[in-house]
């Protein structure tokens, strides 16, 4: 992975990082759907792995 800050990853890099961490569902299409559903995106279009992970966990807990 290039020298990217975890707070401002390009979407493709975020998907790659999630896949390397073991995600079987990470994809650009899934990320686009999550963004449409309210996942946080930085003003420049990049994403924070921390903010996105927190958002996913919140969404998962809201389903309970």
C-alpha angles and dihedrals in degrees: 000000000000121000098284126153112241088229093060113032124157109246093249091053091049091053090048091050092049091050091049088051090057106269112151094187102047112121139140089252092053091047091051090052091049091050090051088050091054108276110159119260127184119242090256093054096256123120136225113233087210096051092043093049091049090049092050091049091049091049090050092051091048088060092063 
